[in-house]
């Protein structure tokens, strides 16, 4: 299993009229976690794209547990539990750093496509090689 935790501070612009983090922001926080998870392996999204691959989202789920507020520091844990699958399924847990209280959890599922054809392909060697040491 590959797991990585990154931190983000809630900006005022992330909150809504109730002073909670707006529900749609959590998918952006998932994206931060996903990007940093991949970067932690030595592979970046930019490198995947240079090699002719894209990783569009095909499914997402968020369960909201407790509100986050302006200036909270959140820990975003992103986890990949399976390497050899035609899709990339990433699970997330967002916690308030200070109390470790779970704010939200969920997942995103992605599929690799070739940039030029937009056709689905199996995970490329560059991705498998970067992640295989964790499995």
MARFI-14529 format. One record per atom (N, C-alpha, C): residue number from 1; x, z, y negated; atom name. Coordinates in steps of 0.2 Angstrom, whole numbers, m for minus. Each point is the difference from the previous one (the first is absolute). Layout:
  panu     c1     c3     c2  marvex
   NUM      X      Z      Y      CA
...
END
This chain:
  panu     c1     c3     c2  marvex
     1      4      0      6       N
     1     m4      0     m6      CA
     1      4      0     m6       C
     2     m2     m4     m5       N
     2      4      0     m7      CA
     2     m5      4     m5       C
     3      3      4     m3       N
     3     m4      4     m5      CA
     3      5      1     m7       C
     4     m3     m1     m5       N
     4      3      1     m7      CA
     4     m4      3     m5       C
     5      3      5     m4       N
     5     m4      3     m5      CA
     5      3     m2     m7       C
     6     m4     m2     m4       N
     6      2     m1     m7      CA
     6     m5      4     m5       C
     7      2      1     m6       N
     7     m4      4     m5      CA
     7     m2     m5     m5       C
     8     m6      2     m3       N
     8     m2     m3     m6      CA
     8     m3      5     m4       C
     9      0      0     m7       N
     9     m3      4     m5      CA
     9     m6     m3     m2       C
    10     m6      3      0       N
    10     m6     m3     m2      CA
    10      0     m1     m8       C
    11     m1     m6     m2       N
    11      0     m2     m7      CA
    11     m7      1     m3       C
    12     m1      2     m6       N
    12     m6      0     m3      CA
    12     m5     m6      1       C
    13      3     m6      0       N
    13     m3     m6      1      CA
    13     m3      0      7       C
    14      2      4      5       N
    14     m2      0      6      CA
    14     m7      4      1       C
    15     m2      3     m5       N
    15     m6      5      1      CA
    15     m6     m3     m3       C
    16     m6      2      2       N
    16     m6     m2     m2      CA
    16     m3      5     m5       C
    17     m6     m1     m2       N
    17     m4      4     m4      CA
    17     m1      7      2       C
    18      0      1      7       N
    18      0      7      3      CA
    18      7      3      0       C
    19      5     m3     m2       N
    19      7      2      0      CA
    19      3      0      7       C
    20     m3     m3      4       N
    20      3     m1      7      CA
    20      3     m7      0       C
    21      5      0      5       N
    21      3     m7      1      CA
    21     m6     m4      2       C
    22      0     m6     m3       N
    22     m5     m5      2      CA
    22      1     m2      7       C
    23     m6     m1      3       N
    23      0     m2      8      CA
    23      4     m6      1       C
    24      0     m5     m4       N
    24      4     m6      2      CA
    24      7      0     m1       C
    25      2      6     m3       N
    25      8      1     m1      CA
    25      3      1      6       C
    26     m4      3      5       N
    26      3      2      6      CA
    26      3     m6      4       C
    27     m3     m5      0       N
    27      3     m6      3      CA
    27      6     m2     m3       C
    28      1      1     m7       N
    28      6     m2     m3      CA
    28      6      5      2       C
    29     m2      7      1       N
    29      4      5      2      CA
    29      3     m2      7       C
    30     m5     m3      5       N
    30      2     m2      6      CA
    30      5     m5      0       C
    31     m1     m5     m5       N
    31      5     m5     m1      CA
    31      7      2     m2       C
    32      0      5     m4       N
    32      6      4     m2      CA
    32      4      2      7       C
    33     m4      4      4       N
    33      2      3      6      CA
    33      3     m5      5       C
    34     m4     m6      0       N
    34      2     m5      5      CA
    34      6     m4     m2       C
    35      1     m1     m7       N
    35      6     m3     m2      CA
    35      6      4      1       C
    36     m1      6     m2       N
    36      6      5      1      CA
    36      2      1      7       C
    37     m5      0      5       N
    37      1      1      7      CA
    37      4     m6      2       C
    38     m2     m6     m2       N
    38      4     m6      2      CA
    38      7      0     m3       C
    39      0      2     m6       N
    39      7      0     m3      CA
    39      4      5      3       C
    40     m2      5      3       N
    40      4      6      3      CA
    40      3     m3      6       C
    41     m2     m6      3       N
    41      3     m3      6      CA
    41      6     m5     m2       C
    42      0     m1     m6       N
    42      5     m5     m3      CA
    42     m3     m6     m1       C
    43     m6     m1      1       N
    43     m4     m7     m1      CA
    43     m5      1     m5       C
    44      0     m4     m5       N
    44     m5      0     m5      CA
    44     m5     m6      0       C
    45     m6      1     m3       N
    45     m5     m5      0      CA
    45      4     m7     m3       C
    46      4      1     m5       N
    46      3     m6     m3      CA
    46      4     m3      5       C
    47      4      3      4       N
    47      4     m3      6      CA
    47     m5     m4      5       C
    48     m5      3      2       N
    48     m5     m3      4      CA
    48     m3     m7     m3       C
    49     m1      1     m7       N
    49     m3     m6     m3      CA
    49      6     m6     m1       C
    50      6      3     m1       N
    50      6     m5      0      CA
    50      0     m4      7       C
    51     m2      4      5       N
    51      1     m3      7      CA
    51     m6     m4      2       C
    52     m5     m1     m5       N
    52     m6     m4      1      CA
    52     m6      3      3       C
    53      0      7      0       N
    53     m6      4      2      CA
    53     m4      4     m5       C
    54     m6      0      1       N
    54     m4      5     m4      CA
    54     m4      4      5       C
    55     m3      6     m3       N
    55     m3      5      4      CA
    55     m7      2     m3       C
    56     m5     m5      0       N
    56     m6      2     m3      CA
    56     m4      6      4       C
    57     m4      3     m4       N
    57     m4      6      2      CA
    57     m6     m4      4       C
    58     m2      3      6       N
    58     m6     m2      3      CA
    58     m5      5      1       C
    59      2      7     m1       N
    59     m5      5      1      CA
    59      3      6     m4       C
    60     m4      4     m3       N
    60      2      6     m3      CA
    60     m5      6      1       C
    61      2      6      0       N
    61     m5      6      1      CA
    61      4      6     m4       C
    62     m5      3     m4       N
    62      3      6     m4      CA
    62     m6      5      1       C
    63      3      6      2       N
    63     m5      6      1      CA
    63      3      5     m6       C
    64     m5      2     m4       N
    64      2      4     m6      CA
    64     m2      7      2       C
    65      5      4      0       N
    65      0      7      2      CA
    65     m1      5     m6       C
    66      4      0     m5       N
    66      1      4     m6      CA
    66      2     m4     m6       C
    67     m3      1     m6       N
    67      2     m4     m5      CA
    67      7      2     m3       C
    68      3     m5     m2       N
    68      7      0     m4      CA
    68     m1      0     m7       C
    69      4      3     m4       N
    69     m1      0     m7      CA
    69      6     m3     m4       C
    70     m1     m1     m6       N
    70      6     m2     m5      CA
    70      6      5      1       C
    71      5     m3      1       N
    71      7      3      0      CA
    71      1      4      7       C
    72     m4     m1      5       N
    72      2      2      6      CA
    72      5     m4      3       C
    73      5      3      4       N
    73      5     m3      3      CA
    73     m3     m1      8       C
    74     m1     m6      2       N
    74     m2     m2      6      CA
    74      5     m2      5       C
    75      0      2      6       N
    75      4     m3      6      CA
    75     m4     m5      3       C
    76      3     m6      1       N
    76     m4     m5      4      CA
    76      4     m1      6       C
    77     m2      2      6       N
    77      3     m1      6      CA
    77     m3     m6      3       C
    78      4     m5      2       N
    78     m2     m6      3      CA
    78      3      0      7       C
    79     m4     m2      5       N
    79      3      0      7      CA
    79     m2     m7      4       C
    80      5     m2      3       N
    80     m1     m6      5      CA
    80      1      3      7       C
    81     m5      0      4       N
    81      1      3      7      CA
    81      1     m5      6       C
    82     m1     m7     m2       N
    82      1     m5      5      CA
    82      3     m6     m3       C
    83      6     m2      4       N
    83      4     m6     m3      CA
    83     m3     m6      3       C
    84     m1     m1      6       N
    84     m1     m6      4      CA
    84     m8     m1      0       C
    85     m3     m3     m6       N
    85     m7     m1      0      CA
    85      0     m6     m5       C
    86     m5     m4      1       N
    86     m1     m6     m5      CA
    86     m2      2     m7       C
    87     m2      6     m1       N
    87     m2      3     m6      CA
    87      5      5     m2       C
    88      0      2     m6       N
    88      4      6     m3      CA
    88     m5      5     m2       C
    89     m1      6      4       N
    89     m5      5     m2      CA
    89      4      6     m3       C
    90     m1      2     m6       N
    90      3      5     m3      CA
    90     m5      5     m2       C
    91      2      7      2       N
    91     m4      5     m2      CA
    91      3      4     m5       C
    92     m5      3     m4       N
    92      3      4     m6      CA
    92     m4      7     m1       C
    93      4      5     m2       N
    93     m2      6     m2      CA
    93      3      2     m7       C
    94     m5      1     m5       N
    94      2      2     m7      CA
    94     m1      7      0       C
    95      5      4     m2       N
    95     m1      7     m1      CA
    95      3      2     m7       C
    96     m3      5     m3       N
    96      2      3     m6      CA
    96      7      4      2       C
    97      5     m2     m4       N
    97      7      2      2      CA
    97      0      8      0       C
    98     m3      3     m5       N
    98      1      7     m2      CA
    98     m4      4      6       C
    99     m6     m2      2       N
    99     m3      4      5      CA
    99     m1     m3      7       C
   100      2     m6      1       N
   100      0     m4      6      CA
   100     m7     m1      2       C
   101     m5      1     m4       N
   101     m7     m2      1      CA
   101     m1     m7      1       C
   102     m4     m2      5       N
   102     m1     m8      1      CA
   102     m5     m2     m6       C
   103      2     m5     m3       N
   103     m4     m3     m5      CA
   103     m4     m6      3       C
   104      3     m4      3       N
   104     m3     m6      3      CA
   104      4     m2      6       C
   105     m3     m4      5       N
   105      4     m2      6      CA
   105     m4     m7      2       C
   106      4     m4      3       N
   106     m3     m7      2      CA
   106      5     m4      3       C
   107     m2     m7      0       N
   107      4     m5      3      CA
   107     m1     m6     m3       C
   108      5     m4      1       N
   108      0     m8     m2      CA
   108      2     m4      6       C
   109     m3     m5      1       N
   109      3     m5      5      CA
   109      1     m6     m3       C
   110      6     m3      2       N
   110      2     m6     m3      CA
   110      2     m5      6       C
   111      1     m6     m2       N
   111      2     m6      5      CA
   111      5     m4     m4       C
   112      5     m2      4       N
   112      5     m4     m3      CA
   112     m2     m7      0       C
   113      1     m4     m6       N
   113     m1     m7      0      CA
   113      6     m3     m3       C
   114      1     m7      2       N
   114      5     m4     m3      CA
   114     m2     m2     m7       C
   115      4      1     m5       N
   115     m1     m1     m7      CA
   115     m2     m7     m1       C
   116      3     m5      3       N
   116     m2     m7     m1      CA
   116     m7     m2      3       C
   117     m1      2      6       N
   117     m6     m2      3      CA
   117     m6      4      0       C
   118      1      7     m2       N
   118     m5      5      0      CA
   118     m3      1      7       C
   119      4     m2      5       N
   119     m2      1      7      CA
   119      3      7      3       C
   120     m4      3      4       N
   120      2      6      3      CA
   120      5     m1      5       C
   121      5      5      0       N
   121      6      0      5      CA
   121      1      7      2       C
   122      4      0      6       N
   122      2      7      2      CA
   122      5      3     m5       C
   123      1      6      0       N
   123      5      3     m4      CA
   123      6     m3      1       C
   124      4     m2     m6       N
   124      6     m4      1      CA
   124      6      5      2       C
   125      5     m3      3       N
   125      6      3      2      CA
   125      3      5     m5       C
   126      0     m3     m7       N
   126      3      5     m5      CA
   126     m4      6     m1       C
   127     m6      0      1       N
   127     m4      6      0      CA
   127      1      5      6       C
   128     m1     m3      6       N
   128      1      3      7      CA
   128      7      3      0       C
   129      5     m3     m2       N
   129      7      2      0      CA
   129      1      6     m5       C
   130     m3      0     m6       N
   130      0      6     m5      CA
   130     m3      6      3       C
   131     m5     m1      4       N
   131     m4      6      2      CA
   131      1      2      7       C
   132      3     m4      4       N
   132      1      2      7      CA
   132      4      7      1       C
   133      5      1     m4       N
   133      3      7      1      CA
   133     m4      6     m1       C
   134     m6     m1     m2       N
   134     m5      6     m1      CA
   134     m4      1      6       C
   135      0     m5      5       N
   135     m5      0      5      CA
   135      4      1      7       C
END
